[in-house]
Amino acid sequence: MSTTSDPYRGYRFPAEIINQAVWLYHCFSLSLREVELILADRGIVVSYETIREWSLRFGRTYVKTLKRRRPQPGDKWFLDEVFVRIRGKLHYLWRAVDQYGNVLDVLVQSRRNRKAAKCFFRKLLKGLCYVPRVIVTDKLGSYAAAKSEILPGVEHRQSRYLNNRCEVSHQPTRRRERHMRRFKSAQQFLATHARIHNHFQLGRHRLSASEYRVARERAFDSWRDATGTILVG
């Protein structure tokens, strides 16, 4: 991990165990207690509350490093929003992916009006620093209103059938929501979960076995680089 000081300094457990716990929690639909149990089976006695702390503290750091080192995303963006309940209140999770299925960004907001859509567009553009060739959304009017102000020269395709790529990208969040019995907090967790989970979704159905192994090893190399750990042979 490219930092001037050791981010793991002062922690009782080594970096390899911390990043393994964070990886298990975000890459699979596991609860904190299930991750605790898996680690216990490997002789690592740590509480689920400690794993929660690791996830909050290091997950965001890992994601920032992965984000900086990812290749240039595609120029075709698919945008969609889905409702989630946080502490019993209705919110909307805005998500954007490119044509390759890479998650570009997520944002939790309480509305899905023009102002909320503009906020999401600005967050996307600030993080990616380039303008897409085309955006694809459903027929929610907020997208067209915000696009006309923020991205007036970009082609906009609206159809409930063209946006399946982004809708599919919501599925891991839905599985995690059911597993957690709704969220108690959202923005930081969902942003971390989306990027770590997506990093290891390699489109296996489109790859041969040998191509998949190469892509998988490349993903693990990036992960080890982002977490500051090394492969133990």
Phi, psi and omega in degrees: 000132187276079175230158183281338179234164182284112182291344182265000182298133180092353178267140184291326182264149180288167183301322183299321180286318180298312183289331176295319179295315180295319179298313179300317185292321186264337183274338181233163179277068182245143173279168177300320180291328177290322175296319176303318181293318179298316179294322179297323178297337180262011177083015181252107183266108181213144183279156179294332178292325175294321178296322176300316179298317178300317182299318180288316186286312187263332181303314180296321179295316178301316183296319179299319180291317177299321181295319180295328188259002180286155176290166179303124178295171180289171183259007177242115185254136175250124183241142179202159177228146180220146182278144173225154177253127180239116186051039175085354182257144183283129174227171178238131177260111178270137183219144175229135175230159176265184185291348179263001179088006179284131178288123181271318178187161173225153179209130177264128179221160182274349181232169171225040179268188182299319180298319179293319179296319178298320179298319180292318177301316182295320178296319178299310184293323178294320183284329186259335174062031172203163184257135180287164175282323181208147172240146181237126180223174169281193187267018175299126184296337181299325181296312182296320181295316180289321181297322182296334179268318188269320183230063187296333184265005184264136177297138182234118177251128182240120178195141178288345183260341182276348190260019183299328183301317180285324179297321177296324181294341177284342190300317177301325177294318178297318179297317180294323179298316179294320182294322181273357184056055182077158185271145172263335172216168188218300196307307183294315181298312185291324177295318178293312182299317183298316185285318181292315179298315182295329181300330182256007174268102194255011180062052185302327182293344180261357186242150171286170182299317181292321178295320180296319180297320178295314180296321179295317180293324177295321178295319178292324177299315178297321179295314179296324178294318182291327184266355178072031179243166182237158178284126179266117183269000000 
